[in-house]
């Protein structure tokens, strides 16, 4: 039986999905090289959950996976210290905002003429409708 302590983490699942999505344009070996991993199998080890992503590798991994670094850092912290501790970090330092989320925030500010609108049940319903929920 192999040891895969990180197999059920959101990070492992996310890396697996991004590698699959990038497969037409980039190999796992190329991704590993872009991150600076000496062992090209490191990406496989992360996907399978036998290894975790070191926090200092997150910026390079995000660039190699062509994804948002703040989102990937959130997953890496969760993987590194556990969900409960990661939630405590977010409680103290605030929720990291991805570049996509920042785009939404800028659109809201522009649409509201920087009026700092309160999130009402009506506006929340409108957002849920956009996402089909």
N, C-alpha and C positions, 0 to 999 in steps of 0.2 A: 504494500500500500504506500503510495507516494504522499509526501507531506505537502499540503497546499493550504497553508493557514490563511491566505488572502484570496482564495478562490471565489468566495461569495461576496467580495467587496465590489462596490460600484466602480471603483477604479479598474479592476481587472476586466469587468464587463465592458466598460467604456473603451479601454485600450483595444480590446478584441474587436469591438465594432468599428473603431476608427481605422485600424489596420486593414480590416476588410473593405471599408469604403475607399481607402487609398490604394488598394491593391492594383488597380489599373495603371497607376502612375508612379508607385513607389513600393519597393520591396521592404520586408521587415529588416533585412540587413542594412538597407539604406537608412531606414528610420533609426536603427541602433547606432549607426555611424554618425548621423546628424546629432544625436543626443550626446555622443562621446563615449558610448559603452564600448569597451575593449572586446567583450564577448558579444558577438552578434545574436546569440540565443537569449540575451537578456529580455528582449521584447516578448519572446515566447514564455519565458519564466514569469513575467508580469501578467500576461494574458491568462496563464494557467493558474496563477495564484501562489506559485512557489516562492515568489519574491515580491517585495513591495517597492514602490517608487520612492527613492530618497528625495526629500523635500528640495534639496539643492539642484536636483535634476529637472524639476518641474518646468522652469522656463524653457529649457532646451527641448524637453519632451513635447511641450505645447507647440513649439515652433515646428518640430518634426511632424507632429500629428495634425498640424494646421488647425489648431483649436484655440479656444480662449484660455489664457494662462490662469486667470482668476478661478475659472470653473475647475480646471485641472488641479489647482492648488487646494481647492475645497475638498476634492475627492482624495487627494494625497494626505491631507491632514486627517481626514476621517479614517483612511486606511492605516495611517501611522499610529494614531493615538486612540482610535475607537470613536464610535458615534457619540457617546455621551460626552466625552472630553472635547470632541470637535464642536459639539453644540455649545459647550461652555466657552470655547474660544470665540465663537461667533457672538455669543451673548456679551462678552467683554469688548471685543474689537469691532463688532458690527458685521453685517452680512456683506461678503465680497460681491461686487457688482461686475458682471461680465460686460464685454464690449457690446454684445447684443442688447443686454438690459439697459446699458447706458444710452443706446440709440432710442429705446422706448421712452426713457426718462426725458431725453432731449425733445422728442416729439410731443410729449405731454406738456412740457414747459412752453414749447412754441405754441401749441394749440390753446393753452390756457393764458397766454400772454404773461407767463411767469407769475401767475396768481396763487401758486401753491395750493391747488385744489385738494380738498379733503376727499378721501376715498369713500364714496357713498355706496349703499347697496345697489343702487341703479348703475353706477359706473362699474362696480365689480361684476354685475350681471352682464354688462356690455363686453367686458374683457373676457369673461367665460364664454360668451357667445362667439367671439372671434376665434376661440380655440375649440369650439364645438363641445363645450361642457355644460 
